[in-house]
Amino acid sequence: MKKTISGTFLRWLLLIVGVAFAVSMVFSWTLQTRLSEKSAVNLLRLNIADVRQDVIDASDANLLSLTRTIASEIDGGAPADDAGLAGLMGKYDVAEINLIDADGIIIATTHPDFLHYDMRSGRQSAEFLGLLDGTEREHVQSYQPTSHDPSLLRKYAGVCLADGGFVEVAYDAERFQRDIDQQIIGATRNRHVGEGGCIIIADVSWNIVSDRNHNEGKNLDVTGIWIDRPTMPENNVFTAEVYGEACSCMYVFTEGYYIVAVLPENEILLQRDTSVRLTAVLEVLVFLMLFAVIFLLVRKLVVNNINRVNTSLSKITEGDLEERVDVRSNTEFASLSDDINATVSTLKQYISAAAARIDQELAFAKNIQQSALPSVFPPFPDRTDFSLYATMDTAKEVGGDFYDFYFSDENRLAFLVADVSGKGIPAAMFMMTGKTVLRDYAERGDAPADVVLRANEKLCEGNDAEMFITAWMGFLETDTGLVRFVNAGHNPPVLIRNGQAEFLRQKVNLALAAMDGVPYREQTLQLQPGDLLFLYTDGVTEAENSAEELFGNDRLLSVLNRSFGSGEHACREVCAEVKKALTDYVGDAPQFDDITMLCLYYEGPGSVTVPAAVTVPDSVTAPDSITVPAAVDSLMEVIAFAEKRLTDAGCPETCRQQIAVAVEEVFVNIANYAYEGGQGDATVSVCAEDDTAILEFCDHGAPFNPLEREDPDVSLSAEERPIGGLGIFMVKKTMDEVNYVRENDMNILTIRKKIR
């Protein structure tokens, strides 16, 4: 006998309802368990914090009261020499009294070794300096080691004196213990954690000081609690049988005492069990009602047609967008079929348009990213003391790796390779931010460690995506060969010396943007003439073949472990050999990570020549303008000229990048359209007035005012927007002012940008 649709639907509906109920109960059970455990943790921590603060407040108040009394006696004329302080110490039964002058020097004390001690000398003692600068009148510390003698544990309080300076009074261990015990004995007698929990306090010898069950003086193990501090961190929950009952416990160690909070497990889970039971009853009722209603409606009205529609929809969702839904037994299903078919048709159009637009925009983003990296080699053709070459191959259209190099002064070359966590557009955006921040601080002339430290602080601001950057940044002193560098969580570079390659031994710091406030250590490397330094990202060593085996450090050393000649040729050869080895090793396996390499060859101290055609001298007689053929081939010369003049004017990196883009758009426009037949010159002048950079472009080409052209509609997609006009539109948006005039048979375009 064949099964009916209603019967089949009934069985499936029963199964679905049962599974849904089971999943819902598991989810509810898990959620309520976590909520109960979290609530218990918060309750334990809150009670511990209350008791801890009560103990500290009571101890602080007692010591501060004694200190005020002693200060009032000194202000009232009591002898303030060593003998007088010794008398006060005996009178008030304290461990130590020190008298500190307005300069922070101990001028009288009951502890001879502390005489003439400078309170600024130690972290613990320096806390009292606020009593000298007027920011505090009283100060009390926790029980801790002293700055002068870390083996000496004491609790200090200080009170300002009327004639300047302050008096400092201390408990030793015995008096501290006696004083604080008086506060602790009854601290837990009437305190409950939840309904049945409690607080237990024990001293450093694990003897109970306060317990609701009156076990004072006994060892803590009588309660069933055992604490191993090396493996059981403070403020973490652990379980124990406390007085024969399973409990969740938590402890902290403060002021020489263990404060343990205890909460029975059955109390923690009571709320969960109640909530789960109530949820189960409600869900049973709801599922039964829904089951009955849905089954009756579906059986009578839509089972057959829904099955037919679902058959077609299944094909569509599996990728067959040519499938047509044709269910027309009634008006509703006919309308549904038409709507689905129309939706699929529209979807096909959107998919096609979106794919084209994404490809176009990703290509544009890739061009922007590539233009932000130095790409002209040799980058400093006037330098004979070193050579440099770098490459970057992204795993996707845009990547998170980057490299950079630039002079922070005449003989100080900054160079780096970095890797942003993640891939694609987010990593590329963070890469641009990191590159700009590092360059800004480096060009100020800061020390390497300070550059990375300040960059880390800047990158940590607003880093909601929790991205980070590993970077190796070096500063080469070209006249000595000394490299001062900082490694922020990056792969170790390879030093190639006399044909022998080895990884550079170094200390690794935390990656940038991983945590604010961490210090960075500067290290040094002395390069010798003929040395090659190879920097790379983990896309090199972690490249995988089809068997998912890594390229690895050993293969990298094997490739580099030979002589590569000298100069830029050697740098290019190193990068080319590594790339070839990676390609051969990976084979047909896809590239999963960006691959970035930078190679530096150090020739040794040598002469530096300055070609007049490209580089502008540093002197005040440097030219303000440059005249070049109006051809795209002259673009890099113009950009180099503008970059030099803007750098001399103190223009920040971010402004220089924006101006460089504007220079490229304007000059390329002149090169392509100013002269019919492409023969003619263009003059570019750059100057700075106060806080504004002024750039002027002049040519004798055909009259043309680019500002008269209507701005493009950037709200349209790339394929819908007419070609042209986007470049000058970007110039107008990024610059503060753009003007055009036609004078003396010349086109003159002037742009202005505030640089400070």
N, C-alpha and C positions, 0 to 999 in steps of 0.2 A: 504494500500500500504506500503510495507516494505521500510525502509530507506536504501539508498545505503551507502556504506563505504565512498565514496567521500562526499556525503551530510552530513553524521555524522561527518566526519573529518572537513568539512567546518564549521559546527556549533561550534564544539569544538575549532577549531583554532581561530574563531572569539571571543569566550569566553576567550581563553587564551591570545590572543592579547589584548583584553579589560582589563582583570585583570592585565596583565603585564604593560600596559600603566598606569592604575590607581595606581598600586603599585609604579611604577617608579616616577609618579608625586608626590605621597605622600612622597616618600623618598626624591625627589629633593626639595620639599617644606620644609620638616623638616630640611634637611641639610642646605639649603640656609638660612633658618630662624636662625638656630644656628650660622652659620658663620657670618651673619649680626649682631646678638646680641653680639657675641664674639668680632667682629670688633668694635662695638659701645663701649663695655666695655673697650677695649684697648685704644680707642680714648679718652674716658672720663678720664681714669687714666693717660694717657700721658699728657693731658692738665692740669689736677690738679697738676701733678708732676712738670710741667714746672712753673706754677704760684707759687706753694709752694716754689720751689727752688729760684725763682726770689725774693720772699719776704724775705726768709731766707738769701739769699746772700746779698741783699741790707741792711738788718738790721745788719748782721754780719760785713759787710764792714764799716758801719757807726760807730758801737761801737768799732771796732778794730782800726779805724782811731783815735778816741778820746783817746784810750788807748795808742797808739804809741806816740801821742802828749804829754800826761801826763808823759810817761816813759822818753821821751827825756828831759822834763823839770827836772825830778828828776836826770837823768844822768848829766844834765847840772848844777846841784848844787842847785836846788830848795830844800827847807827844806823838810826833809823826816820824820818828827815827826808827831804826831797826828794833831797839829795845822797847819803845812804846808800842810798836806793832805786835811784838812778841807778847806783851802783856794783854793786849786786846784779843790776840789769838787764844790765849789760855782762858781769858774771861768768858769768851763766847764759844769755846770748844769748837773751833774751826781748824782746818788743816793748813791754811796758808793765807796771808794777807800781803798784798803788794800795793805800793803807792806809786802811781805813774804821773809824771809831769806833763805839761802841755805839749811837749815834743814827742810823747809816746815812749819815754825811757823810764824804766823802773828805777826810782831813786831811793826807795826803802822797801825792805822785804823781810819776811820771816824765813825765806829760803835763800841762803847765801849765794847759791849758784845762779840765782835769777837777777842779782844786782847788776844794774846798767844794761839789762837786756832790752833790745829794741822791739817793741810790740809789732812792728811791721815785718819782722823777720820770719814769721810763720803764719800759715793760714788760720790756725786756731786762734792765735793771739791777735791777729789783725782784725778779727771780727769786732774787737772793742774800740777800734779807731773812730767809730761813729760817735763815741762819747767826747771826742776831741774836736770834731768839726761842727758840732752843734746839731747834728741830725738826730741824736738820741740823748736822753738824760740817764737812762738805765738800760742795762743789757744783761741777759742771763743766757748761758749756754747749756747744752745737754752734756751729760756725762761722757767724756771722750779723752783721748790721749792729748797731752800738752805738746805745744810746738817745740819747746826747748828739750823735752825728754819724752819721746813717744811711748816709752815703757811706763810712764807715770800717768795713771788715769785719774782725772779729777773733773769736778763740776764747778764752774766759775760764774760769778755774777759781778757786775761793775756798776758803780753809782758815781756821778759827777760830784766834785767837790766845789765849794763856794769860791775858792781862790784859784780855780783852774785845775786841770788834770782830773784824775779820778782814782778811787780806791777799788781794788779787785779782791774779792774774798772767794775762797775755794773750800769745797768739801774734799776730803780724801775718801778712799773706798769704804773705810769703816764707818765714818760719820754719814756719808751718802747712804750707805745701806741702812743704818739705824734710822735716819730721817725718813727715807722713803718707805721703809717697812711699816712705820706708823700710819702712813697713808693707805697702804695696800691691804692691810689685814682685813678690813671690812669692806673692801672695794667690791667684792663679788657676792657677798652674802645675800643681798636682796635683788641681785641683777639676774634677769632671765633672758635667754636668747630664744625668741619665739615663746612657745608655751612650756616646753620641757627641757630646753637647752640651758647651758650655764657657761660661766667664764671661770677658768682656772689659771692661777698665776704661780709660776715657779721661778726660783732663783737660778743662777748659773750652775749650781751643783744639782739641779733638777729636784730640789726640795720644794715642796708645795708651800707657798706663802699665804695664799688665800684660796678657799674652796668652799662652795655652798654646802658640801657634804662633811665639813669639819675635819678634813685630813691634813691640816696645817702641820708642817714638820716632817711629813712622810715623803718618800720618794714619789715622783710623778708616775712611776710604773704601776702604783696601786690603782690608778684610775683606768689602766688599760691603754694609755696613750704612750706612744714611743716616737720620738722625733730624731731623725738623722739629718742634721742641718746641711751637710754637703749634697745630699740627694733630695732633700725636701725643702724647696725654696719657701721663703716667707710669703704670706698672703696667697698661698695656693691651697686648694682643698685637698685633704686626704681623709681616708676612712679609718675608723678604729672602733673596737668594742669598748665603750666607755661605761664602766660599772655594769657590764654585761649586756649593754644595748648597742646595736649598730648605729653609729653616728657619723656625720660629716664634721670634720674639724678643720680649723685654720689657726695659724699662730704667727706672731711677730716677736722679734727680740728687740726690746727697747729699754734704755736706762738700766741695763744689767738684769732684766727680767724677761721670761718667756710668758707672753699673754696668749692663752689658748681659748678659743671659742668653740663650743660644742653644740651641735643641733641634731636631735634624733632623726634617723632616716625616715621612719614612719610619719613623722610630722612634715617632712619635706614633700613626701609623695602623696599626702592626704588630699591636697588641693588638686593634684593631677588626677587621682582616681575619681574624685567627685565630678570633676569637669568631664572626664571621658565617659563616665556612666551616663551623665545627663545628655551628652552629645549623642551617644549610642541610641538612647530612647527616642530622641527627636528625629534622628536620621532614619530609624526604622519606620516611624510613622510617615515621614515625608516620602521615603522611597516607595512604600506600599501605595500611597495615594497616587504618586506620579506613575507608578507601574500600571495601575488599573486604568487611569485616564488615557495614558499614551497608547496602551494596547488596544483599547476600544476604538479610539480615533483612527489609529494607523490601520487597523484591520478593516474598518469600514470605508475609509476614504483614500488612503494614499500609498498603501504598501506596494502595489504593482507599479504605479507610476514612479514612485520614489526609486524603486529598484532599477527601472529603466534609465531614469535620470542619473542615478549614481553610477550605472555602468558607463555611460558616456563621460561623466565627470572624472571617473577613475582614469580613463584614457587621457583626458586633458591634463589632469594633475601629474600624470607620468611623463608628460612632455609632448603628447600628440595634439598639437594645436589645430590640426586639420579636422578633428572629430566634430560632428554636428549633433546637437541634442534635438531629437524629433519626437516629442511626447505631446499629443494633441487630443487626448481623450476628453478634455474639458477646457474651458477658457483659461482657468488659472494655470494649468500646466502648459498650455500653448504659449501664454505670456511668459512663463518662466523659461521655456525653451528658447524663445526669441531673445530674452534678456541675456541668458547665458551665452548664446551664440554671438550677440552683439558685444558682450564683455570680452569674450575671447578674441574677437576681431580687433577691438581697441587695444587689448593687452599686447597682441602681436605687434601693433604699430608702436606702442610705447617701448616695448622691449628693443625693437630695432633702433628707434631714435635714441633711447638711453644708452645702448651699447655704443653707438657712434659718438654720442656726446661725451661719454666717459672716456673713450679712447682718445678723443681730441683734447679733453681737459687734462688727462694724465700726461699726454705728450707735452702739453704746455707747462704743466707742473715740473716735468722732468727737465725741460729746457731752463726753467727758472732756477732749479736746484743746481744744474750743471754750471750755469753762468755765475753762481755764487762761489764756486770753487775756482782757484787758480788753474788755468788750463793752457797757458802759454809757456812752453819750455824751449830753451832755457829761460827761467823767469828773470834772472839777473845777468844778462850777457856781459855786463861790465865787470863782474866779479871773477877773479882768477883763483881765489883762495878756497872756494868750495863749489860743488855742483849739486843739483837737486832734481828729482823727478818723482811724480806721484800719479797714481791711477785709482779710479773707483768704478767698479761694476756692480750695479744694484741688482738685487734678486727680483724686485718688482719694478714697476715703472719709476717709482721714486723710492729712496732708501733712507736709512737712518745713520749710515756711516758718513764721516766727512774728514777731510784733511785741510790743513791751512799752513801758510808760511808767510812771513813778512818781517821787515826790520823794525825793531823798536828804537834803535839808534844806528849810527853808521856801522858799528862793529858788533851788533847784537841781533842775531837772527833767531826769531821765534818760529818753531815748527811743531806740528802736532798731528796725531791721528786719533780719532775718537769713534765710538760706536754707541748709538742710542738704542736703548731697549725697545723692542718692538720693530714693526715693519710698516711700510706704506706711508700714507699721507700724515698720520699723527707723528710718526717718528721723524719724517722729513721736516715738519713744522718745528718740532722740538730741536732738531739738528740745527736749523737756521738760528734759533734763539741761542743755543749753546755756543755756536761758532761766533756770533756777534758779541756775546758777553765776554768770552775769553779774549777776543781780539781787543775789545775796548780797554780791559784792564791791563793787558800786556803792553799796549802802545802807550800807556801812561808811564811805563818804566818801572812798574812794581816788581818786587822780587818774585821768583817763580811760585814759591809757596803762597805768597799773598795773592797772586793772580788767581790761583786755583781756589783758595779759600774764599775770596770775594765772589768769584764766579759761582761757587757752590751755594753761597748765601742767596745770591740773586736767583739762581735756578730753583731753589727750594720754595721761593715765594709763589704761592698760588699753584703749586704742582699737584692739582687735584687728581690728575691721571696717574700719579705716582710713577712717572717715568724716570729713568736715570741715564747717565752717560758715563761710560768708561773712557778714559782718555790718558794718553801719554804725551806730555808737553815738555819740550826741551828748549833751552835758550843757549845757542852756540855763540861763544865769544870768538869771533873769526880770527882775531889776532893772536890768540893763545891756544885755540882748540879745546878749551874747557866747555863742557856741556853741563849746565845746571838744569836739573829736570825734576818733575813730579809725576809719579805714576798713580793715577786715580782709578784703581781697580782694573787696569788694562793688561793685555798680554805683554810679556817681556820682549823688548826689541832684540834683534840679533846683531852682534858686532862682528864684522868680517875684517880680520887683521892678518896680513901676510898670507891670505888664502885660507885661513882657518876661521870657521864660523862657530860662534857659541852664544848662548842666550846671556843677556846682561843680568848679572846678579843685582837684585834691588829689593827695597822694601816697598810693599804695595799698600796704598792708602785706600780709603773708602771711595766708591764711585761718586761722581757729582750728582747732586739732587737726591741722593739716597737719604741723607740725614743732615739737618742744619746744625751748625755749631761744632763740627768735628775739625780737628787740626789736620794739616797736611805737611808732610816732611819733605824738605828739599834734599836731593842727592846730587852727586856730581860724577861725571865721566870725563876723563882726559883722552881726547882723540889725538892720534898721531897721524902725521902726513901719510896719505894712502889708505886710511881707514874708511870703511863703509859701514853706515848704521842703517839697518833695515827695520822700519816700523810697519805694522800690519794690524788688521782686525781679526777677530776669531773666525770670520768667514774663510780665512786661509786654512788654519789648522783644523777646523771643524767641517770642512768640505767632505761630503760623503759620496762613496761610489754606489753602485747598484746593490751591493751587499750590505749597505748601511755601515760601512767601516770608515772611520775618520782618516783624513790625510795625516794629521798628527804632527807633533814637534820633531820627531826623528826624521821624517821625510823632508820636512822643511830644512833642517840643518844639512841633510844630505845634498839638497839642491844648491845650497849656499856655500857649501864647504869647498870652495875653489877660488882661484884668482879671477877677478873680473876686469882687470885693467884699471883705467883711471878716468876721472872727469864725468861729464854727463853721459857719455857712452856707457860707462860702467853702471851708473844708476839705472839707465833704461834697460840694460842687459839683465840686471838683477831682477827687476820687476817682470820682464818678459820671460825669463827662465822660470820664475815661480808660477806665473800664469800658465805657461805651457805645461809644467809639471801637474798643475791642478787640472787642466783640461784633459790630459792623458789619463790621470787617475780617476777622475769622476766619470768620464765616458758619457754615456747617454743619460745618466742620472740628472734630475733637475737641480738647479741651484736654489738652495733654501735660504741663504744668507748673503748679505752684501759682502763684497770682497774689495778691500781698500788697502793700498800699499803706498809707502813713501820711502824713498831711499836717498840718503845724504852721503855724499863723498867729500871728505876733507882733504884738500890739497896741502894746506899749511899756509902760514902768513904769506901774503903776496900783495902785489900792487893792485889798485882799484882804479880803473879808467872810467870816464864818464862820457859816453857818446852824446854829442850835442843834439843829435836828431831826435832822441827819445827822452832822455833823463834831464830834469831841470836841476841846476846846482842849488845848494842850500843857501848860498849867499844872497844878500839883499839885491844883487844885480841880476838875479834870475829873471828870464823874460816872462812877461805876463800873457803873451800870445804865441801861437804856433800856426804856421801856414803849411798846409799839406795838400796833395792832390785830392780832389773830391771823389774818392773811390773807397769802396768798402775795405780794401786792403789797408787803408790808413787808419782804420778805426782803433786798433790797439794802440797805435802811437798817440792818438788824441786822448784816449782814456788814460794812458800812462801819464801824459802831461797833466791832465786835469787832476788825477789822483795825487800827483806830487804837489801841485799847488794847494790843493785842499788839505793835504796832510800838513804842509808847512803852516797853514792858517789855523791848525788845531781843530779841524772839522772832525766830529766823532764818526766812528765806523758806520753807524746806521745811516747818517746823513750822506756819507760818501757813497754808500751803496745805492741809495735812492738817486743821487745826482748822476752816478755812473750809468744807471738805466736811462735817465733822461738824455744824457749825452749820446748814448747809443741810438736812441730813437730819433733824435734830431739830426745827428750826423748821417745816419743811414738814409734818412729821408732826403738830405741834400745830395748824397752820393748817387742816389737812384733817380732823382727827378730834376735837379737844378739845371744841369747842362744837357742839351740835346746832343747826342753822340758821346756823352760821358767825358768830355775834355774840359777841365777847369780846376780851379783851386778853391779852397775854403779856409778861412781864418777863424780860429777859436781862441778867445781870450778868457782868462780866469783871474779874478781878484776877490779880495775879502775886505768889506768895509764894516767896521765894528763887529756885529754878530751875524752878518749876512754875506753869503757867497753869491757872486754875480758872474754869470757866464754869458758870453756874447758870441753868436755864430754869424759870420758874414760870408756871402758868396755873390758873384756877379752873374748868377744864372737868371733864368726867366722869372719875372715877378710872380710871387706866390705867397699869399698870407694863409698859413695853415690854421690860424685862429678863426677864420671865417667859415671853416667847414663845420657843419652841424655835428654835434656830439652823437656817437653811436648809442643805440638803445641797448644797454648792457643787460636789461631784463630779459631780452630774447636769447634763445639758445644760439650756439655758435653757427649751426647750419641755417638758422632763420635770419641772422644778422647780416646786413650787407658788408662786403669786404672793404677794408680801409678805414682810417680814422681812429682806430683803437690806440695806436702809438702816441699821437699827439694828445689824445684824451687822457692817457696815463700820465703824460708830462704835466698837463694842467692840474690833475688831481694831486700829484705828489709834490709839485713845486708851489711856493707861496705866491709867485707872480710870474706871468709869461706875457711878453710884449713883442709886437712886430712893427717895423717901419721899413719903408723903401726910400733910401737916400743915396744920392750920388751913384745911381744906377746899380745899387746893391740891395740884396735882401738882408736885413739885420733882425735876428731873433734874439731876445734877451730873456734869460730866466734868473730868478732870484730865489734863494732858499736860506731860511734862518738856520744857523749852525750852532747856536748856543741859546 
